[in-house]
């Protein structure tokens, strides 16, 4: 899957965090950079969310 804004290939974590925060069944997901820009937060905040969701065992972040 690629980011519809910049065309970069998405990692599993980028897809998972987008689906967790926006819409679980999303077919188009933003990369971490574009998602952070859209939310007007630093990319580090997205990284913190990924780490948090992994730590609580969110099944979107497994495999």
Secondary structure, 3 states (H helix, E strand, C coil): CECCCCCCECCHHHHHHHHHHCCCCCCCCCCHHHHHHHHCCCHHHHHHHHHHHHHCCCHHHCC
